Amino acid sequence: MDLSHKVAIVTGGASGIGIGTGKTLAENGASVILCDRNESLAQDAATILQNENLPVTSMHVDVKNQSSITETVEQVIKEFGTIDIVVNNAGVPGAPGWEKAFPARQEDWDFTFEINVRGVALVIEAVAPHMVEKKSGKIVNIASVAGRQGHPNFPHYSTSKAAVINLTQAYALGLAPHNINVNAICPGLVWTPLWESIGLRAKTAESQMSELSAREVFDTRIEALIPLKREQTPQDIGNTIAFLVSDRARNITGQAINVDGGLRMN
Ligand SMILES: NC(=O)c1ccc[n+]([C@@H]2O[C@H](COP(=O)([O-])OP(=O)(O)OC[C@H]3O[C@@H](n4cnc5c(N)ncnc54)[C@H](O)[C@@H]3O)[C@@H](O)[C@H]2O)c1
C-alpha cells in the first residue's frame, strides 16, 4: 500500500492494536501520530518505532474530553499541515475494577459508552471539517466481533461495539458527498492488556474458568471458537486498516470487516 505523504493519527496508540496499526501504517509510508491518554506509554511506543526508522511520534489525547480532542487535532494540523487518516482505536472493556464486578455496574456502562462510542463520534466531528474542506479523508473505527453478537460477560462492552458499527454507517453516509470513507474493523481475539482484562472477567463470571490464568482462558477460547485455530495479532488488524485507508479501497465505505479467523461470518 502506498501511504507516502499521508498523515495518520491513531487513538489508543500506546498499546496493543494501536501500536500494531501505527507500525503498519508507517511501514507503508504514512507519518503516524500515536495519540493516547497515557502520554508516557505513547512516547515509549513511538520511540521503539522510531528506532526501527519509522516516522512515528506521539501526542496526548483523552477521547472522553472534547477540548482535549480539539487541542490534539489542531496541534497535528499545525505541526504536520493536515490529517489524512484517522484510526479510532481507543477503547475500554469497562470502568476500573470491572473484571471483578459482575454483573456490570452503572459506571461500566457510562465509561464504555463515553470512550468507545461518544469518543469515536467526537473525534470524527473534530476532524471532519478539515477533511470536508480538502474533499478527502479516511476514517477507520475499531469495533469488535463483540459488536456482532452480544456477550453475557460484558453486555455494556458488546453493546458499545454494536453502536460503533452503526455510527460508522451514519458517518459514512453523511461524509460520502465529501469523498471521505468511513469504515469499521471488527477484530476477533487479540492478546493485549484489554484481552487480559476480558480473561480475568471470565474467571469471575464463569466457574469453569476460575482456575485458569487469563492467558489460558484466551487459548481455550481460540481453540473452541476460532475456525482457523490461531489468534489474531495487532499486525493483522493493521494490515486491513492499511488497505482500507489506501486508494485501492476508494469505493469501500460504511462497511464493518471482521478480522477474526472466521469467528463471525456476518
Ligand atoms: N484485543 C482484542 O481482542 C480486541 C478485540 C476486538 C476489539 N478490540 C478493540 O481494539 C481497540 C484496541 O484494543 P487493545 O486490545 O489494543 O487494548 P489496549 O488496552 O491494549 O489499548 C487501548 C489503548 O486505549 C487507550 N485509551 C483508553 N481510554 C482512552 C481515552 N479516553 N483516550 C485516549 N486513549 C485511551 C489506552 O491508554 C490504551 O493505550 C479497542 O477499541 C478494543 O475495544 C480489541
The ligand as an ORCA input file, in Angstrom:
! r2SCAN-3c Opt
* xyz 0 1
  N      -7.810     -7.134     21.981
  C      -8.852     -7.645     21.361
  O      -9.023     -8.875     21.262
  C      -9.894     -6.742     20.746
  C     -10.948     -7.343     20.042
  C     -11.901     -6.548     19.462
  C     -11.813     -5.170     19.557
  N     -10.794     -4.605     20.250
  C     -10.752     -3.145     20.302
  O      -9.498     -2.698     19.808
  C      -9.166     -1.438     20.409
  C      -7.760     -1.522     20.997
  O      -7.761     -2.547     21.976
  P      -6.460     -3.245     22.560
  O      -6.836     -4.652     22.766
  O      -5.279     -2.880     21.758
  O      -6.454     -2.541     24.005
  P      -5.277     -1.935     24.911
  O      -5.855     -1.871     26.270
  O      -4.014     -2.661     24.659
  O      -5.120     -0.457     24.315
  C      -6.120      0.508     24.428
  C      -5.448      1.868     24.454
  O      -6.502      2.862     24.501
  C      -6.058      3.884     25.379
  N      -7.210      4.638     25.883
  C      -8.170      4.205     26.726
  N      -9.010      5.199     27.018
  C      -8.579      6.294     26.334
  C      -9.032      7.629     26.246
  N     -10.082      8.066     26.966
  N      -8.388      8.476     25.421
  C      -7.291      8.054     24.732
  N      -6.793      6.808     24.812
  C      -7.434      5.936     25.605
  C      -5.326      3.135     26.491
  O      -4.467      4.006     27.247
  C      -4.562      2.086     25.690
  O      -3.293      2.556     25.296
  C     -10.254     -1.172     21.450
  O     -11.212     -0.301     20.890
  C     -10.853     -2.538     21.692
  O     -12.171     -2.472     22.158
  C      -9.816     -5.357     20.854
*
